[in-house]
């Protein structure tokens, strides 16, 4: 392995690590040599996945965390540091989809629910990751936005609003912390073959065939393809990349 992509001696934290892109990224960090803190609101899933990594010889712990709860986020970072001593790379992946609705018909409570997890949650994770990384004088953060952070989408105003907001947080914090040795970037995944997308298909909110037609590459993305970009942005191979929103969408947003 190119040593620029090696995470030997490093500590990675991944939220939403119980499944999908978060789990794939957590596994990729472990394979690259990192000690990994897997965090998810689904206690059973995240414990199962962390235990499996440990069985395979990797260093990993499970942390149950609701990213919309500030105290839980604070304790998540404390647990990771208590176990591994530091946090070198963080991937803030936890997020939810919103109710499909015209904006005028969307309940304010639904808007608040999506903002609490997708935007407030990313802010809280960044806040406590940055407090730790600022002490260390180094670190990388990758936030998960979406193609929905780059374009609009009928029926998904709350989701797209939060994903645009993630990019605003990313860019502003990146300016603040680049001089302090901390790099912050975001990825904007397209339609990826994950449990969230499967759920949207099952409810009739998404047609796989239509999604494939909209991507020039002609297929859905894979979660391991997202993990590759997360690790690149977290590694020394991207050492001059600051505050970017990297579209990983099969060409959807270049049309």
C-alpha positions as CSV (number, residue, x, y, z in Angstrom):
1,X,0.0,0.0,0.0
2,X,1.2,3.5,-0.8
3,X,2.1,5.0,2.6
4,X,0.1,8.1,1.7
5,X,-3.0,5.9,2.1
6,X,-1.8,4.2,5.2
7,X,-3.6,4.9,8.5
8,X,-1.2,2.8,10.7
9,X,-1.2,4.4,14.1
10,X,-4.1,6.6,13.3
11,X,-7.6,6.7,14.8
12,X,-10.7,7.1,12.7
13,X,-14.3,7.9,13.8
14,X,-17.3,7.1,11.6
15,X,-20.9,8.0,12.3
16,X,-23.7,6.1,10.8
17,X,-21.4,3.2,10.8
18,X,-24.0,0.5,11.3
19,X,-24.6,0.0,7.6
20,X,-24.2,1.4,4.1
21,X,-21.5,4.0,3.3
22,X,-20.6,4.5,7.0
23,X,-19.9,0.8,7.5
24,X,-18.0,0.5,4.3
25,X,-15.8,3.4,5.2
26,X,-15.2,2.1,8.7
27,X,-14.1,-1.2,7.3
28,X,-11.8,0.6,4.8
29,X,-10.2,2.6,7.6
30,X,-9.6,-0.6,9.5
31,X,-8.1,-2.4,6.4
32,X,-5.8,0.6,6.0
33,X,-4.5,0.2,9.5
34,X,-6.5,2.6,11.6
35,X,-8.1,2.0,14.9
36,X,-11.8,2.7,14.3
37,X,-14.6,4.0,16.5
38,X,-17.9,3.0,14.8
39,X,-20.9,5.1,16.0
40,X,-24.5,4.7,15.2
41,X,-27.9,5.2,16.7
42,X,-28.6,1.5,16.1
43,X,-26.9,-0.1,19.0
44,X,-27.3,-3.7,17.9
45,X,-26.0,-3.1,14.4
46,X,-23.0,-1.1,15.4
47,X,-22.0,-3.5,18.1
48,X,-22.3,-6.5,15.7
49,X,-20.1,-4.8,13.1
50,X,-17.4,-3.6,15.5
51,X,-17.2,-7.1,17.1
52,X,-16.8,-8.6,13.7
53,X,-13.9,-6.3,12.9
54,X,-12.3,-7.2,16.2
55,X,-12.7,-10.9,15.4
56,X,-10.9,-10.3,12.1
57,X,-8.0,-8.8,14.0
58,X,-8.7,-5.1,13.7
59,X,-8.9,-2.5,16.4
60,X,-12.5,-1.2,16.7
61,X,-15.1,-0.1,19.2
62,X,-18.8,0.5,19.0
63,X,-20.4,3.7,20.3
64,X,-24.2,4.2,20.4
65,X,-24.9,7.8,19.5
66,X,-27.8,10.0,18.4
67,X,-26.0,12.7,16.6
68,X,-28.8,15.2,17.2
69,X,-28.1,15.0,21.0
70,X,-25.2,17.2,22.0
71,X,-24.3,15.3,25.2
72,X,-24.2,12.0,23.3
73,X,-22.0,13.5,20.7
74,X,-19.6,14.9,23.4
75,X,-19.5,11.5,25.0
76,X,-18.9,9.8,21.7
77,X,-15.7,11.8,21.2
78,X,-14.7,11.2,24.8
79,X,-15.1,7.4,24.4
80,X,-13.1,7.3,21.3
81,X,-10.3,9.3,22.9
82,X,-10.4,7.3,26.1
83,X,-10.0,4.1,24.1
84,X,-7.6,5.1,21.4
85,X,-6.0,8.4,22.7
86,X,-6.9,10.7,19.8
87,X,-9.0,11.2,16.7
88,X,-7.1,11.7,13.5
89,X,-9.9,11.2,10.9
90,X,-13.6,11.7,11.2
91,X,-16.3,10.8,8.7
92,X,-19.6,12.4,9.6
93,X,-21.9,10.2,7.6
94,X,-25.1,9.8,9.8
95,X,-28.2,11.1,8.1
96,X,-31.8,10.4,7.1
97,X,-34.1,11.0,4.2
98,X,-37.1,13.2,4.6
99,X,-40.8,12.6,4.0
100,X,-41.6,13.1,0.3
101,X,-43.9,16.1,0.2
102,X,-44.5,19.4,-1.5
103,X,-42.9,22.1,0.5
104,X,-46.2,23.8,1.3
105,X,-47.5,20.5,2.7
106,X,-44.4,19.5,4.7
107,X,-45.1,19.5,8.5
108,X,-42.7,21.8,10.3
109,X,-42.0,18.9,12.7
110,X,-40.7,16.9,9.8
111,X,-38.4,19.7,8.7
112,X,-37.1,20.0,12.3
113,X,-36.5,16.3,12.5
114,X,-34.4,16.2,9.3
115,X,-32.5,19.3,10.2
116,X,-31.8,17.9,13.7
117,X,-30.0,14.9,12.3
118,X,-28.6,16.0,8.9
119,X,-27.4,19.5,9.8
120,X,-27.4,20.0,13.5
121,X,-25.9,16.5,13.8
122,X,-23.0,17.3,11.5
123,X,-22.4,20.6,13.3
124,X,-22.3,18.9,16.7
125,X,-19.9,16.2,15.5
126,X,-17.7,18.8,13.9
127,X,-17.7,20.9,17.1
128,X,-16.4,18.1,19.3
129,X,-14.1,16.6,16.7
130,X,-12.6,20.0,16.2
131,X,-12.1,20.6,19.9
132,X,-10.1,17.4,20.1
133,X,-8.2,18.0,16.8
134,X,-7.4,21.6,17.8
135,X,-5.6,20.2,20.9
136,X,-3.7,17.7,18.7
137,X,-2.9,20.3,16.1
138,X,-3.9,18.0,13.3
139,X,-6.8,16.0,11.8
140,X,-9.1,15.5,8.9
141,X,-12.9,15.7,8.7
142,X,-15.1,14.5,5.8
143,X,-18.8,15.5,6.0
144,X,-21.4,13.6,4.0
145,X,-23.5,15.9,1.9
146,X,-25.2,14.6,-1.2
147,X,-25.9,15.4,-4.8
148,X,-28.8,17.0,-3.0
149,X,-26.3,19.6,-1.6
150,X,-25.5,20.6,-5.2
151,X,-29.0,20.7,-6.9
152,X,-32.6,21.0,-5.9
153,X,-35.2,18.2,-5.8
154,X,-39.0,18.4,-5.9
155,X,-40.6,16.9,-2.9
156,X,-37.3,16.8,-0.9
157,X,-36.9,20.4,0.2
158,X,-36.0,19.6,3.8
159,X,-33.4,17.0,2.8
160,X,-31.8,19.3,0.1
161,X,-31.8,22.2,2.5
162,X,-29.8,20.3,5.1
163,X,-27.4,18.9,2.5
164,X,-26.7,22.4,1.2
165,X,-26.2,23.5,4.8
166,X,-23.6,20.8,5.3
167,X,-21.5,22.3,2.5
168,X,-21.8,25.8,4.1
169,X,-20.5,24.3,7.4
170,X,-17.7,22.5,5.6
171,X,-16.5,25.5,3.7
172,X,-16.6,27.9,6.6
173,X,-14.9,25.6,9.0
174,X,-12.3,24.6,6.4
175,X,-11.2,28.3,6.2
176,X,-11.0,28.5,10.0
177,X,-9.0,25.4,10.6
178,X,-6.7,25.0,7.6
179,X,-4.1,27.3,9.3
180,X,-4.4,25.0,12.4
181,X,-3.4,21.8,10.5
182,X,-6.9,20.5,10.2
183,X,-8.4,19.7,6.8
184,X,-12.2,19.6,6.2
185,X,-14.0,18.5,3.1
186,X,-17.3,16.9,2.0
187,X,-18.4,14.2,-0.4
188,X,-21.7,14.5,-2.4
189,X,-22.8,10.9,-3.2
190,X,-25.3,10.3,-5.9
191,X,-27.8,7.4,-5.9
192,X,-25.9,4.7,-4.0
193,X,-26.9,1.1,-3.5
194,X,-27.5,1.4,0.2
195,X,-30.3,0.5,2.7
196,X,-31.6,4.1,2.5
197,X,-32.1,3.8,-1.3
198,X,-33.6,0.3,-0.9
199,X,-36.1,1.8,1.5
200,X,-37.0,4.5,-1.0
201,X,-37.5,1.9,-3.7
202,X,-39.7,-0.2,-1.5
203,X,-42.0,2.8,-0.7
204,X,-42.2,3.7,-4.4
205,X,-40.4,7.0,-3.8
206,X,-37.6,6.1,-6.1
207,X,-37.3,4.1,-9.4
208,X,-33.9,2.4,-9.8
209,X,-34.4,2.4,-13.5
210,X,-35.0,6.1,-13.6
211,X,-32.0,6.7,-11.3
212,X,-29.8,4.7,-13.6
213,X,-31.0,6.7,-16.6
214,X,-30.1,10.0,-14.9
215,X,-26.5,8.9,-14.3
216,X,-24.2,9.0,-17.4
217,X,-22.3,6.0,-16.0
218,X,-25.4,3.9,-16.3
219,X,-25.6,2.3,-12.9
220,X,-26.0,3.0,-9.2
221,X,-23.0,3.8,-7.1
222,X,-21.5,1.3,-4.6
223,X,-20.8,2.1,-0.9
224,X,-17.1,1.0,-1.3
225,X,-16.7,3.6,-4.0
226,X,-17.8,6.3,-1.5
227,X,-15.3,4.8,1.1
228,X,-12.5,5.1,-1.4
229,X,-13.1,8.9,-1.7
230,X,-13.5,9.3,2.1
231,X,-10.1,7.6,2.7
232,X,-8.5,9.7,0.0
233,X,-9.8,12.9,1.5
234,X,-8.6,11.7,4.9
235,X,-5.2,10.8,3.7
236,X,-2.0,12.6,2.9
237,X,-2.7,12.0,-0.7
238,X,-5.1,14.9,-0.6
239,X,-3.0,17.1,1.6
240,X,-3.7,20.3,-0.5
241,X,-7.5,19.7,-0.8
242,X,-9.4,22.1,1.5
243,X,-13.1,22.8,1.8
244,X,-14.2,21.0,-1.3
245,X,-17.5,19.3,-2.1
246,X,-16.5,16.2,-4.1
247,X,-19.4,14.9,-6.3
248,X,-19.3,11.1,-6.4
249,X,-22.4,10.6,-8.5
250,X,-21.6,8.9,-11.7
251,X,-21.8,12.2,-13.6
252,X,-25.3,13.2,-12.5
253,X,-24.5,16.8,-11.6
254,X,-22.4,17.6,-14.7
255,X,-25.3,17.4,-17.0
